[in-house]
Amino acid sequence: MTFAMTMALALLLDWLFGWPQWLYDRVGHPVTWIGRLISELETRLNLPDATRSYRILVGAASSLFVVIICAGAAFLLQALVPDGMFGVVLGAVLAWPLLAARSLHDHVADVQHPLAVGNVERARDAVSRIVGRDPAKLDEAGIARSAIESLAENTSDGVTAPLFWGVLFGLPGIAAYKAVNTLDSMIGYRTEKYEAYGKLAARLDDLVNWIPARLTGLGLVLVAQDQQHAWQVMRRDAGLHRSPNAGWPEAAMAAGLNCRLSGPRSYGDRLESHPWVNDGAPDPDAATITRALAMLKRCLVVTAGLLVVLAVLD
């Protein structure tokens, strides 16, 4: 049995069960465990009065330490996994919490439901849980854009990328990826506090997401109604995005939904100007979010099918 079959089963477990609240209440979640380690190191090492060179150095060292600890723990677990079908099932159970397809779907659906019935305040509250921008300044189109952009980007970060590294290297691959992604989400910001300390974390995240982001974009193109148009828009607009990777799935989804994404946005008191992705298309609404969730499901089916094919061919 291959890592591909293990990852296919892990994806199925994630989609069927997510990460149940009762389980979270009892043991937490691997990402929260990683987050506590990152936070503890950052509090002790990211000294505000230290030189920039020192903060870059200790930030790089702490980031590598977190990745090595996570990959090493997963390597030890994988060494205990037996061969055969039982090993595939056990490996899938261990990989399951490191995927986020069901959580991603449900969080975006939580935005769609109130927006569809005109409850803008509740939709703002729901979208504030998945994006960093100021929800108070978002109109209905802005709320829908934020939800769809998060869906597109996190289809790569929360599904394709961990599966990709899991197929290549098993549990150590998926655990190391999750460590890098969590590091970036916590310290990979271009702010005074984190720009130096989180520099390596941000660069590592760009590196490990380079291939998965483009694979995600391709997957979304394949499930778009007009595949040729989606391909053209993705190739044209992916590079307009502020991220070297997120533009690929975002542009593919924008074209597949016939809406525009990205554009100017507010973060607290800052207004950042960004070009539109799929400019000229209409703004999204609640119905567009529904179609985006349908695209996600079709993309997951294609991904699962590819994993099964890889397992059979191995």
VENBEL-V538443 format. One record per backbone hydrogen bond with DSSP energy under -1.0 kcal/mol. NH is the residue of the N-H (numbers start at 0). CO is the residue of the C=O. Records with the same first field share a line. If there is no record, write none. Layout:
NH = CO / CO
This chain:
5 = 1
6 = 2
7 = 3
8 = 4
9 = 5
10 = 6
11 = 7
12 = 8
13 = 9
14 = 10
15 = 11
16 = 12
17 = 13
23 = 19
24 = 20
26 = 22
27 = 23
32 = 28
33 = 29
34 = 30
35 = 31
36 = 32
37 = 33
38 = 34
39 = 35
40 = 36
41 = 37
42 = 38
43 = 39
44 = 40
45 = 41
46 = 44
49 = 46
54 = 50
55 = 51
56 = 52
57 = 53
58 = 54
59 = 55
60 = 56
61 = 57
62 = 58
63 = 59
64 = 60
65 = 61
66 = 62
67 = 63
68 = 64
69 = 65
70 = 66
71 = 67
72 = 68
73 = 69
74 = 70
75 = 71
76 = 72
77 = 73
78 = 74
79 = 76
80 = 77
87 = 83
88 = 84
89 = 85
90 = 86
91 = 87
92 = 88
93 = 89
94 = 90
95 = 91
97 = 94
98 = 95
99 = 157
103 = 99
104 = 100
105 = 101
106 = 102
107 = 103
108 = 104
109 = 105
110 = 107
111 = 107
112 = 108
114 = 110
115 = 111
117 = 114
118 = 113
119 = 117
122 = 118
123 = 119
124 = 120
125 = 121
126 = 122
127 = 123
128 = 125
129 = 126
130 = 126
133 = 265
136 = 133
137 = 134
142 = 138
143 = 139
144 = 140
145 = 141
146 = 142
147 = 143
148 = 144
149 = 145
150 = 146
151 = 147
152 = 148
153 = 149
154 = 150
156 = 152
157 = 153
159 = 154
160 = 155
162 = 158
163 = 159
164 = 160
165 = 161
166 = 162
167 = 163
168 = 164
169 = 165
173 = 169
174 = 170
175 = 171
176 = 172
177 = 173
178 = 174
179 = 175
180 = 176
181 = 177
182 = 178
183 = 179
184 = 180
185 = 181
186 = 182
187 = 183
190 = 188
194 = 190
197 = 193
198 = 195
201 = 197
202 = 198
203 = 199
204 = 200
205 = 201
206 = 202
207 = 203
208 = 204
209 = 206
212 = 208
213 = 209
214 = 210
215 = 211
216 = 212
217 = 213
218 = 214
219 = 215
220 = 216
221 = 217
222 = 218
223 = 220
229 = 225
230 = 226
231 = 227
232 = 228
233 = 229
234 = 230
235 = 231
236 = 232
237 = 233
239 = 236
240 = 237
247 = 244
249 = 245
250 = 246
251 = 247
252 = 248
253 = 249
254 = 250
255 = 251
256 = 252
258 = 253
259 = 281
260 = 276
262 = 274
264 = 271
266 = 269
269 = 266
271 = 264
276 = 260
280 = 277
288 = 284
289 = 285
290 = 286
291 = 287
292 = 288
293 = 289
294 = 290
295 = 291
296 = 292
297 = 293
298 = 294
299 = 295
300 = 296
301 = 297
302 = 298
303 = 299
304 = 300
305 = 301
306 = 302
307 = 303
308 = 304
309 = 305
310 = 306
311 = 307
312 = 308
313 = 309
